[in-house]
Every structure is written in structure tokens, then in C-alpha cells.
């Protein structure tokens, strides 16, 4: 049971996000992804709630709500999509279109 939280302030912390969602039930985990290059927050996160009912209550209450100067986008998180392999002939080196 995971909730996507978008349009977050770059000043948010796991503790502050946890406190907001704790008003709607038990928070199991908070994740705030960071950029690999800069280490800066990416402006979105995920909150794992204890039950479906708690998740629904948080989504209903917080989607579109203003927090830390931003209008939150809150909805049920979608499963992560599998990324394709990096191989294949998509141009670049080694492909038939690179013959002289």
C-alpha cells in the first residue's frame, strides 16, 4: 500500500512528510528519491501506509492540498515499470547503419 506524493518542496524531509501522513493512519515507510548526480531531492516521494483505508483517507485529504507553498499531487502509486535492456540495435556504435 504505497502512495505517490508529487510536487513536493525541495525542503521536505522524511520526518516532515511522515508527520503529515501520520494524521491519517500508521506510516510504515517514507521514501524521498534523490538525483544521482546532484544528491538533490527530485520533488516527489512515496509513503507506505498501514491499511488501504488509511491510504484512501490520506489521498482524499491531501490531493490538491497546499503544503510548504506547493499544491500536492497525491495518488495511489503505480507499480514500477520494467526498463528494457540497454542492448539492441538502436543506432550508435556497432549497428548496420554505421557502415561507411
N, C-alpha and C positions, 0 to 999 in steps of 0.2 A: 504494500500500500504506500505508494510514493506520489508526492505532489510536486509538480514543476512550479517554480516561482520565478517569473521573469520581470525585467525592468527594475532590477534591484539597484540601489545606490552602491557605488564602489566603496563606500564607507561601512557597509554592513559587516557584521561578524557572525560567526556561528551562534554565539551566545545571544545576540540580539534577535536573530531570526528564530531561534529556539523559543525565546520568551514570548514572541508574538503568537506562534503556533500553539504553545502550551496552554493558551487561553481556551483552546477548542478541544483539548484532549492530550493524551500522552504522546510525546515526541520520542521516537526511537533513535532517529539519526538525522543530522543535518549535513549536507554536502554543498560546498561552495567551490566550484571548479575555478582554477586559475590558468592564465595563459602560460604556456610552456616557455616562451621567450622572455616575457617581462615579469612573470610571477604575479601580475595584477589580476584581481578578480575579473571574471568575464561578464558580470552583470546578471547572472541567473544562478539558481541553485535548486536543490532538491531537499524535500523534507519528508521523512518517513514517519507516518502516524501509526498509532496502535491498532485502530479499527477502521473499517470502511465508513462508519457513521461519523467518527471524528474527522476523517479526511473530507467527507462531504460538507460537514459543518464549517471547516476551515476554508474550503473552496468557496462556498456560498458567501461567507462573511468577508473574505479578503480579496476576491477577484474584483479588480477595479478600484479598490480602496487606495487612498493616498497614504504613503508611509515614507518617511525620510525624504519628502519632497518629490516623490515619484508615484505614478499610478501603477500599482502592481498588476501583473498578469498571473493568475493562479489557476491551474487546472490539473487534472489527473495526468501524471507523467506517462508518456508513451514508451514502450519498450525500445531499447537501443537497437538501431538497425545495424545489421552486419555490413561491414565495409568489404568491398571487393578486394581482390589481391592487387598488388602493385605490378604484377607481370602483365603479359599480353602485348599485343602489337598496337599500341595507341599512338604511334609516331615516336619521334625521338630516335635514339640510337638503336641500331640493330634491326630496324624494320625494313621491309622491302621498298618502301617509298624513299628511303635514303640512299638509293643506289645512284652512282654518278654516270 
